[in-house]
Amino acid sequence: MNSKILSMLGISRKAGFAVLGFDKVKESLLTKRAKIVCLCSDISDKTKKEIIFFADKHNIPVITVDCDMFEMSNAVGMKTGIVAVTDKGIADKIIALSNSTAQ
């Protein structure tokens, strides 16, 4: 299922609904544009903790995708370990895929 999540992240990037990188994701959380945040599994604990703090403040879901930064970067076409999706439809699909993976 992680490949499907990565595919959805790639689609959101091509459609212009992806925000990449810590600073831009943090800004999208503060302005409430982000609908979901996806983190790679090897992101630093400090970054993860800070993003979760801001996401919880605004009730925005955060998922950790079972992939490393290299795989996530390949999916979105830019080196990053953190992606926020600003489209509700894509975000809902990612949440559904992550829930089906968890079961």
N, CA, C and O of each residue as an XYZ file, in Angstrom:
412
protein
N       0.811     -1.205      0.000
C       0.000      0.000      0.000
C       0.851      1.265      0.000
O       0.394      2.317     -0.448
N       2.082      1.176      0.497
C       2.924      2.364      0.525
C       3.210      2.884     -0.871
O       3.332      4.093     -1.071
N       3.318      1.976     -1.847
C       3.548      2.434     -3.215
C       2.345      3.228     -3.714
O       2.506      4.169     -4.491
N       1.148      2.861     -3.279
C      -0.043      3.612     -3.671
C      -0.046      4.993     -3.020
O      -0.428      5.981     -3.646
N       0.379      5.054     -1.768
C       0.473      6.349     -1.085
C       1.513      7.223     -1.780
O       1.277      8.410     -2.006
N       2.656      6.642     -2.117
C       3.691      7.395     -2.820
C       3.193      7.858     -4.185
O       3.520      8.961     -4.622
N       2.412      7.028     -4.855
C       1.825      7.421     -6.139
C       0.877      8.609     -5.966
O       0.873      9.533     -6.779
N       0.086      8.578     -4.915
C      -0.824      9.688     -4.642
C      -0.049     10.972     -4.345
O      -0.474     12.061     -4.732
N       1.080     10.845     -3.662
C       1.914     12.019     -3.398
C       2.481     12.572     -4.703
O       2.549     13.786     -4.894
N       2.887     11.674     -5.597
C       3.381     12.100     -6.904
C       2.313     12.802     -7.716
O       2.582     13.812     -8.366
N       1.095     12.266     -7.678
C      -0.027     12.886     -8.391
C      -0.320     14.271     -7.812
O      -0.555     15.224     -8.555
N      -0.304     14.374     -6.490
C      -0.586     15.671     -5.867
C       0.490     16.692     -6.215
O       0.197     17.876     -6.384
N       1.734     16.235     -6.323
C       2.824     17.140     -6.717
C       2.603     17.639     -8.147
O       2.730     18.833     -8.417
N       2.274     16.725     -9.056
C       2.060     17.114    -10.456
C       0.853     18.027    -10.607
O       0.833     18.892    -11.483
N      -0.143     17.841     -9.769
C      -1.356     18.655     -9.837
C      -1.211     19.990     -9.100
O      -2.100     20.838     -9.166
N      -0.105     20.169     -8.407
C       0.125     21.420     -7.686
C      -0.475     21.458     -6.296
O      -0.650     22.532     -5.721
N      -0.794     20.283     -5.746
C      -1.398     20.214     -4.414
C      -0.430     19.720     -3.345
O      -0.862     19.370     -2.247
N       0.863     19.684     -3.636
C       1.842     19.205     -2.671
C       2.736     20.347     -2.212
O       3.155     21.189     -3.006
N       3.017     20.357     -0.920
C       3.943     21.307     -0.328
C       5.103     20.480      0.208
O       4.894     19.542      0.977
N       6.334     20.825     -0.198
C       7.498     20.015      0.133
C       8.468     20.775      1.035
O       8.653     21.983      0.893
N       9.075     20.051      1.955
C      10.094     20.633      2.813
C       9.535     21.142      4.124
O       8.374     21.542      4.217
N      10.387     21.118      5.131
C       9.958     21.449      6.492
C       9.353     22.845      6.603
O       8.244     22.998      7.113
N      10.069     23.863      6.131
C       9.596     25.240      6.317
C       8.274     25.491      5.618
O       7.384     26.119      6.191
N       8.128     25.014      4.390
C       6.890     25.238      3.648
C       5.735     24.429      4.220
O       4.597     24.896      4.239
N       6.024     23.213      4.687
C       4.976     22.400      5.315
C       4.517     23.051      6.608
O       3.320     23.112      6.887
N       5.465     23.539      7.398
C       5.121     24.226      8.648
C       4.235     25.438      8.364
O       3.258     25.678      9.073
N       4.579     26.200      7.326
C       3.773     27.360      6.943
C       2.371     26.938      6.510
O       1.388     27.597      6.852
N       2.278     25.836      5.757
C       0.955     25.370      5.311
C       0.115     24.871      6.485
O      -1.113     24.953      6.451
N       0.768     24.360      7.516
C       0.043     23.962      8.729
C      -0.472     25.191      9.479
O      -1.607     25.212      9.955
N       0.374     26.205      9.575
C      -0.013     27.416     10.305
C      -1.132     28.178      9.597
O      -1.957     28.818     10.249
N      -1.164     28.112      8.264
C      -2.218     28.790      7.505
C      -3.414     27.871      7.243
O      -4.381     28.275      6.598
N      -3.346     26.655      7.737
C      -4.412     25.646      7.624
C      -4.702     25.240      6.180
O      -5.818     24.818      5.875
N      -3.725     25.359      5.291
C      -3.887     24.906      3.906
C      -3.683     23.399      3.806
O      -4.315     22.743      2.978
N      -2.816     22.853      4.632
C      -2.513     21.419      4.581
C      -3.718     20.622      5.062
O      -4.369     20.983      6.042
N      -4.004     19.522      4.350
C      -5.087     18.620      4.752
C      -4.536     17.345      5.382
O      -5.223     16.678      6.155
N      -3.286     17.010      5.043
C      -2.589     15.866      5.627
C      -1.094     16.092      5.433
O      -0.666     16.744      4.481
N      -0.314     15.542      6.350
C       1.145     15.597      6.238
C       1.666     14.168      6.234
O       1.283     13.353      7.073
N       2.544     13.872      5.280
C       3.160     12.554      5.169
C       4.647     12.683      5.454
O       5.338     13.504      4.852
N       5.127     11.870      6.372
C       6.541     11.856      6.737
C       7.160     10.539      6.299
O       6.500      9.501      6.332
N       8.424     10.572      5.890
C       9.122      9.321      5.606
C       9.572      8.716      6.941
O       9.640      9.417      7.950
N       9.872      7.442      6.941
C      10.172      6.751      8.193
C      11.530      7.125      8.782
O      11.746      6.934      9.979
N      12.450      7.655      7.971
C      13.774      7.978      8.496
C      13.983      9.473      8.743
O      15.118      9.945      8.789
N      12.888     10.212      8.900
C      12.999     11.636      9.196
C      13.463     11.805     10.646
O      13.209     10.931     11.475
N      14.126     12.897     10.959
C      14.675     13.087     12.308
C      13.551     13.216     13.337
O      12.461     13.702     13.033
N      13.840     12.776     14.543
C      12.851     12.836     15.620
C      12.448     14.276     15.933
O      11.284     14.548     16.228
N      13.407     15.191     15.868
C      13.125     16.600     16.146
C      12.135     17.166     15.125
O      11.184     17.855     15.495
N      12.359     16.877     13.854
C      11.466     17.351     12.794
C      10.079     16.747     12.968
O       9.071     17.447     12.875
N      10.037     15.455     13.220
C       8.762     14.753     13.406
C       7.977     15.355     14.569
O       6.777     15.603     14.457
N       8.662     15.584     15.679
C       8.020     16.125     16.872
C       7.442     17.525     16.608
O       6.328     17.836     17.030
N       8.209     18.352     15.912
C       7.761     19.720     15.645
C       6.570     19.750     14.680
O       5.623     20.510     14.881
N       6.623     18.925     13.636
C       5.518     18.876     12.678
C       4.255     18.355     13.349
O       3.172     18.900     13.137
N       4.380     17.310     14.155
C       3.220     16.768     14.860
C       2.629     17.814     15.806
O       1.409     17.898     15.952
N       3.485     18.609     16.448
C       3.016     19.675     17.339
C       2.113     20.657     16.596
O       1.011     20.964     17.052
N       2.590     21.151     15.441
C       1.803     22.130     14.675
C       0.565     21.495     14.043
O      -0.480     22.140     13.950
N       0.671     20.252     13.613
C      -0.472     19.567     13.011
C      -1.563     19.319     14.061
O      -2.747     19.515     13.785
N      -1.169     18.895     15.243
C      -2.146     18.657     16.311
C      -2.858     19.952     16.709
O      -4.044     19.943     17.041
N      -2.135     21.040     16.672
C      -2.687     22.343     17.025
C      -3.877     22.697     16.126
O      -4.826     23.346     16.566
N      -3.813     22.260     14.855
C      -4.859     22.587     13.887
C      -5.650     21.363     13.433
O      -6.367     21.427     12.434
N      -5.528     20.262     14.149
C      -6.291     19.032     13.860
C      -6.041     18.482     12.459
O      -6.980     18.072     11.778
N      -4.801     18.472     12.033
C      -4.433     17.971     10.709
C      -3.722     16.634     10.901
O      -2.767     16.546     11.673
N      -4.185     15.580     10.197
C      -3.574     14.261     10.383
C      -2.137     14.201      9.847
O      -1.791     14.832      8.849
N      -1.323     13.418     10.551
C       0.061     13.167     10.144
C       0.237     11.664     10.052
O      -0.090     10.943     10.995
N       0.753     11.178      8.920
C       1.043      9.759      8.797
C       2.519      9.577      8.476
O       3.142     10.414      7.822
N       3.051      8.482      8.946
C       4.417      8.111      8.603
C       4.332      7.005      7.568
O       3.800      5.927      7.835
N       4.857      7.279      6.393
C       4.841      6.316      5.296
C       6.052      5.412      5.463
O       7.151      5.884      5.754
N       5.851      4.121      5.281
C       6.932      3.149      5.449
C       7.863      3.182      4.231
O       7.896      2.256      3.420
N       8.612      4.278      4.134
C       9.591      4.438      3.052
C      10.693      5.354      3.566
O      10.505      6.075      4.546
N      11.831      5.322      2.907
C      12.896      6.232      3.314
C      12.825      7.515      2.477
O      12.003      7.641      1.570
N      13.707      8.457      2.807
C      13.697      9.740      2.129
C      13.955      9.596      0.629
O      13.402     10.351     -0.171
N      14.779      8.647      0.253
C      15.094      8.411     -1.154
C      13.832      8.028     -1.934
O      13.581      8.555     -3.018
N      13.041      7.106     -1.373
C      11.815      6.667     -2.044
C      10.794      7.802     -2.150
O      10.156      7.973     -3.189
N      10.644      8.576     -1.069
C       9.693      9.685     -1.097
C      10.143     10.750     -2.094
O       9.324     11.325     -2.811
N      11.444     11.007     -2.132
C      11.980     11.985     -3.070
C      11.731     11.552     -4.507
O      11.384     12.377     -5.351
N      11.903     10.272     -4.791
C      11.641      9.760     -6.131
C      10.162      9.906     -6.500
O       9.834     10.180     -7.655
N       9.286      9.725     -5.536
C       7.849      9.807     -5.797
C       7.406     11.221     -6.170
O       6.548     11.404     -7.034
N       7.997     12.215     -5.516
C       7.566     13.601     -5.752
C       8.504     14.383     -6.661
O       8.190     15.506     -7.055
N       9.644     13.808     -6.994
C      10.546     14.464     -7.934
C      11.422     15.543     -7.345
O      11.963     16.367     -8.082
N      11.574     15.559     -6.030
C      12.415     16.551     -5.371
C      12.865     15.978     -4.033
O      12.102     15.262     -3.385
N      14.081     16.278     -3.610
C      14.588     15.711     -2.362
C      13.821     16.282     -1.172
O      13.869     17.479     -0.887
N      13.118     15.393     -0.495
C      12.342     15.788      0.678
C      11.983     14.556      1.498
O      11.980     13.439      0.980
N      11.689     14.755      2.745
C      11.241     13.675      3.606
C       9.891     13.978      4.222
O       9.380     13.217      5.043
N       9.316     15.116      3.807
C       8.051     15.555      4.374
C       7.216     16.227      3.270
O       7.708     17.089      2.542
N       5.962     15.819      3.166
C       5.073     16.354      2.135
C       3.716     16.647      2.776
O       3.156     15.812      3.487
N       3.203     17.841      2.512
C       1.837     18.184      2.913
C       0.986     18.223      1.653
O       1.419     18.732      0.619
N      -0.215     17.687      1.741
C      -1.153     17.700      0.624
C      -2.236     18.721      0.941
O      -2.807     18.710      2.032
N      -2.521     19.605     -0.017
C      -3.492     20.678      0.213
C      -4.861     20.403     -0.392
O      -5.777     21.207     -0.218
N      -5.024     19.289     -1.096
C      -6.310     18.933     -1.691
C      -7.026     17.917     -0.805
O      -6.454     16.886     -0.451
N      -8.264     18.205     -0.452
C      -9.006     17.328      0.462
C      -9.262     15.948     -0.137
O      -9.175     14.951      0.580
N      -9.571     15.863     -1.416
C      -9.846     14.583     -2.051
C      -8.640     13.646     -2.030
O      -8.759     12.467     -1.696
N      -7.501     14.179     -2.386
C      -6.275     13.369     -2.363
C      -5.920     13.004     -0.933
O      -5.513     11.874     -0.662
N      -6.072     13.950     -0.018
C      -5.785     13.685      1.390
C      -6.672     12.568      1.931
O      -6.195     11.690      2.651
N      -7.958     12.596      1.588
C      -8.879     11.544      2.042
C      -8.472     10.175      1.489
O      -8.559      9.168      2.192
N      -8.034     10.142      0.244
C      -7.592      8.886     -0.375
C      -6.342      8.349      0.338
O      -6.238      7.148      0.585
N      -5.404      9.229      0.664
C      -4.190      8.824      1.376
C      -4.548      8.281      2.765
O      -3.986      7.282      3.213
N      -5.475      8.942      3.430
C      -5.912      8.465      4.752
C      -6.545      7.086      4.634
O      -6.275      6.207      5.452
N      -7.383      6.890      3.624
C      -8.022      5.583      3.418
C      -6.968      4.512      3.125
O      -7.068      3.394      3.632
N      -5.973      4.837      2.321
C      -4.900      3.875      2.021
C      -4.070      3.557      3.261
O      -3.685      2.407      3.473
N      -3.794      4.567      4.079
C      -3.000      4.321      5.293
C      -3.786      3.513      6.316
O      -3.206      2.720      7.058
N      -5.098      3.707      6.359
C      -5.931      2.921      7.281
C      -6.022      1.472      6.838
O      -6.046      0.570      7.676
N      -6.073      1.235      5.534
C      -6.139     -0.145      5.047
C      -4.805     -0.865      5.250
O      -4.772     -2.088      5.386
N      -3.713     -0.112      5.270
C      -2.392     -0.693      5.533
C      -2.264     -1.071      7.009
O      -1.634     -2.073      7.348
N      -2.866     -0.262      7.880
C      -2.738     -0.492      9.317
C      -3.497     -1.732      9.786
O      -3.186     -2.292     10.837
N      -4.481     -2.154      9.016
C      -5.308     -3.271      9.467
C      -4.735     -4.607      9.093
O      -5.324     -5.641      9.407
